[in-house]
């Protein structure tokens, strides 16, 4: 699918912002649909099946979180939150519900466009296969639970490290929050973020060329972790944030 065929659904009630976003995406070859309410956004998502959704959280009829929840009930379409809410708690809720990215207003139009394109590229590649996972210098056979370097040397992963890697792989290139990762790996009655950090550090030591600045198991500051499908994707390295600084994807924690 070429970029000119991509359809973006913008769920935003402010007319000035609607115009800015419409001009931005149309000028770069996208087709655009605008919905002014949460209800209309959910309806248009089902009717037009967009390739990417940009949603504001402060909508007149319902909170934008309900749009994320409604769409995620039936579709994996990439969702970018574009909002004036800057709090970490708001980010966490959005990611927990299934948002793929979170951009705060005021924002850089070129940055928003770059993020939308990056998400589309990752989405088109699809979910990671549960066969062989290629992590640069190391290949992990997810079925046999074995890992080897390019030179043929075996990399020994513990059962717990395999479960963490499998959980990240099942989510493709999406962010997995600390709480969700702990729940899936250890179960609902465990809440030990320190243990998670220790095991993530161990995985990086075995899989990454430079564990101090990983290319594959990346930290989303204050949110969780993401398994990067294509470490050569320039959008995953030094994307500016809405404030002009580096994005929340960072070298490890």
LINURMO-V963756 format. One record per pair of residues at least 12 apart in sequence whose ideal C-beta (glycine too) atoms are under 10 Angstrom apart, sorted by the first residue. I is the first residue (numbers start at 1). J is the second residue. Records with the same first field share a line. If there is no record, write none. Layout:
I->J, J
//
This chain:
1->51, 120, 124
2->29
3->28, 29, 30, 51, 117, 120, 121
4->28, 29, 30, 31
5->29, 30, 31, 51
6->25, 28, 29, 30, 31, 32, 50, 51, 52, 116, 117, 120, 124
7->25, 30, 31, 32, 33, 48, 49, 50, 51, 52, 53
8->21, 22, 24, 25, 26, 28, 30, 31, 32, 33, 34, 50, 51, 52, 53, 54, 78, 80, 116, 120
9->31, 32, 33, 34, 35, 40, 41, 44, 45, 47, 48, 49, 50, 51, 52, 53, 54, 55, 67, 71, 77, 79
10->22, 24, 25, 32, 33, 34, 35, 36, 41, 44, 50, 52, 53, 54, 55, 56, 80, 82
11->33, 34, 35, 36, 37, 38, 40, 41, 42, 44, 45, 53, 54, 55, 56, 57, 59, 64, 67, 68, 71, 79, 81, 82
12->34, 35, 36, 37, 41, 54, 55, 56, 58, 59, 64, 82, 83
13->34, 35, 36, 37, 38, 40, 41, 56, 58, 59, 60, 61, 64
14->36, 56, 58, 59, 84, 105
15->34, 36
17->34, 56, 82, 105, 107
18->32, 34, 35, 36, 56
19->34
20->107, 109, 112
21->34, 54, 56, 82, 109, 112, 113
22->34
23->109
24->54, 109, 110, 112, 113, 116
25->52, 54, 109, 112, 113, 116
27->109, 113
28->109, 110, 113, 116, 117
30->50, 51, 52, 113, 116, 117, 120
31->48, 50, 51
32->50, 54
33->45, 47, 48, 50, 53
34->54
35->48, 53, 55, 59, 67
36->56, 59, 60, 61
37->59, 60, 61, 62, 67
38->55, 56, 57, 59, 60, 61, 62, 63, 64, 65, 66, 67, 68, 70
39->59, 60, 61, 62, 66, 67, 70
40->59, 61, 67
41->53, 54, 55, 56, 59, 61, 62, 64, 66, 67, 68, 70, 71
42->62, 66, 67, 68, 69, 70, 71, 73
43->70
45->67, 70, 71, 74, 75, 77, 79
46->70, 71, 74, 75
49->75, 77
50->71, 75, 77, 78, 79
51->77, 78, 116, 119, 120, 123, 124
52->77, 78, 79, 80, 100, 101, 115, 116, 117, 119, 120, 123
53->67, 68, 71, 75, 77, 78, 79, 80, 81, 99, 100, 116
54->78, 79, 80, 81, 82, 101, 103, 112, 115, 116
55->67, 68, 71, 79, 80, 81, 82, 83, 94, 99
56->81, 82, 83, 84, 85, 105
57->81, 82, 83, 84, 85, 90, 93, 94, 99, 102
58->83, 84, 85, 105
63->93
64->79, 81, 82, 83, 85, 94, 97, 99
65->81, 90, 93, 94, 96, 97, 98, 99
66->97
67->79, 81, 97, 99
68->81, 93, 94, 95, 96, 97, 98, 99, 100
69->97, 98
70->97
71->97, 98, 99
72->97, 98, 99
73->98
75->98
76->98, 100, 123, 126, 127, 172, 174
77->98, 100, 119, 123
78->99, 100, 101, 115, 116, 118, 119, 120, 121, 122, 123, 124, 173, 174
79->94, 97, 98, 99, 100, 101, 102, 119
80->94, 99, 100, 101, 102, 103, 112, 115, 116, 119
81->93, 94, 95, 97, 99, 100, 101, 102, 103, 104
82->101, 102, 103, 104, 105, 107, 112, 115, 242
83->102, 103, 104, 105, 107
84->104, 105, 106, 107
85->102, 104, 105
86->102, 104, 105, 242, 243
87->104
88->221, 222, 223, 248
89->222
90->102, 104
91->104, 175, 177, 220, 221, 222, 223, 248
92->177, 178, 179, 222, 223, 224
93->177
94->175, 223
95->174, 175, 176, 177, 180, 220, 223, 224
96->175, 177, 179, 180, 223, 224
98->174, 175
99->174, 175
100->115, 116, 118, 119, 122, 123, 172, 173, 174, 175
101->115, 116, 118, 119, 174, 175, 239, 247, 248
102->115, 175, 220, 223, 241, 242, 248
103->115, 116, 241, 242, 247
104->241, 242, 243
105->242
106->242, 243
107->241, 242, 243
108->240, 241, 242, 243, 244
110->240
111->235, 239, 240, 241, 242, 244, 247
112->242
114->234, 235, 239, 240
115->235, 239, 242, 247
117->235
118->173, 230, 233, 234, 235, 236, 239
119->173, 174, 235
121->173, 229, 230, 233, 235
122->172, 173, 174, 228, 229, 230, 233, 235, 236
123->172, 173, 174
125->172, 173, 229, 230, 233
126->172, 173, 229
127->169, 170, 171, 172, 173, 174, 229
128->142, 166, 168, 169, 170, 171, 172, 173, 227, 229
129->142, 143, 169
130->142, 143, 166, 169, 170
131->143, 144
132->144, 146, 147, 148
133->147, 165, 166, 168, 169, 207, 216, 227, 229
134->216, 229, 230, 231
135->147, 155, 165, 206, 207, 208, 209, 214, 215, 216, 217, 227, 228, 229, 231
136->149, 150, 207, 208, 209, 215, 216, 231, 232
137->149, 150, 151, 155, 207, 208, 209
138->150, 153, 155, 157, 206, 207, 208, 209, 216
139->155
140->155, 157, 162, 165, 166, 169, 206, 207
142->162, 165, 166, 169, 170
145->157, 159, 161, 162, 163, 165, 166
146->162
147->161, 162, 165, 206, 207
149->206, 207
155->206, 207
156->206
157->202, 203, 206, 207
158->199, 202, 203, 206
160->185, 186, 195, 199, 202, 203
161->185, 199, 200, 202, 203, 206, 207
162->185, 203
163->181, 184, 185, 186, 199
164->176, 181, 182, 184, 185, 186, 196, 199, 200, 202, 203, 217, 225, 227
165->185, 199, 200, 203, 206, 207, 216, 217, 227
166->184, 185
167->180, 181, 182, 183, 184, 185, 225, 227
168->181, 184, 185, 200, 203, 216, 217, 218, 224, 225, 226, 227, 228
169->227, 229
170->184, 227
171->184, 224, 225, 226, 227
172->226, 227, 229
173->218, 226, 227, 228, 229, 230, 233, 236
174->224, 226, 227
175->218, 220, 223, 224, 225, 226, 227, 248, 249
176->220, 223, 224, 225, 226, 227
177->220, 222, 223, 224, 225
178->191, 193, 196, 197, 200, 220, 222, 223, 224, 225
179->191, 193, 196, 223, 224
180->224, 225
181->193, 196, 199, 200, 224, 225
182->195, 196, 224
185->199
186->199
196->224, 225
197->219, 225, 252, 253
200->214, 217, 219, 225, 252, 253
201->214, 217, 252, 253
203->216, 217, 225
204->216, 217, 218, 219, 252
208->231, 252
209->231
210->251
211->251, 252
212->251, 252
213->237, 250, 251, 252
214->228, 231, 250, 251, 252
215->228, 230, 231, 232, 233, 236, 237, 251
216->228, 229, 230, 231, 236
217->252
218->231, 236, 237, 248, 249, 250, 251, 252
219->248, 249, 250, 251, 252, 253
220->247, 248, 249, 250, 253
221->246, 247, 248, 249, 250, 253
222->248, 250, 253
223->248, 249
225->249, 252, 253
226->249
228->249
235->247, 249
236->249
237->249
//
